[in-house]
Amino acid sequence: MNIGEAATASGVSAKMIRYYEQAGLIAAPARTMSGYRVYSENDIHALRFVRRARDLGFTVEQIGELMQLWHDRSRASADVKRIALEHVKVLEAKRREIEDMAKALKHLAAHCHGDTRPDCPIIDDLAHGKAGEDPGASHLGRGFERLR
C-alpha cells in the first residue's frame, strides 16, 4: 500500500503517518526503487493502534511506551495499567480545569450587560486578570467563590 492507501485504511492522515514515522512510533516502511513508502498490513495495524491511543489523549511518549509493551509478549499488564491510570489522573485534572474555566466565564458573562454599552466584565477581566490566577480571585470575579 502507498501512503495514501495506508492513510485511508488506518484513518491516519499521510502527514501524521510521516510524523509518527519521524517520532519513532512506527517503523520506517519499506520503499520502492523510486523511494515511495510501501505499507504492510502490520504497519496499518500499528497506525490504528497509534490513532486509537491518540483518540484517548495519550502523549507521543506514552504511545511509545504502550507500543513497546504491545510488542513485548512478556510484558506485565500492570505496566500498561499504570500508564493508563496515570493518564486518567491527567485527564481528570484537565477536566477540573475546564470546568473551572467554564464557571468563570459563565460568571463573567452573567455580569456582562450584553448591550450597546462598552463596559464589559469579560474584557476587563482579560485585561486585568493575572495569568495563573484563580478566575474568581480577579477584581471582577468577586462572588465567584459562591459558584464553587
Secondary structure by P-SEA (a helix, b strand, c coil): ccaaaaaaaccccaaaaaaaaaacccccccccccbbbbbcaaaaaaaaaaaaaaaacccaaaaaaaaaaaacccccaaaaaaaaaaaaaaaaaaaaaaaaaaaaaaaaaaacccccccccaaaaaaaccccccccccccccccccccc
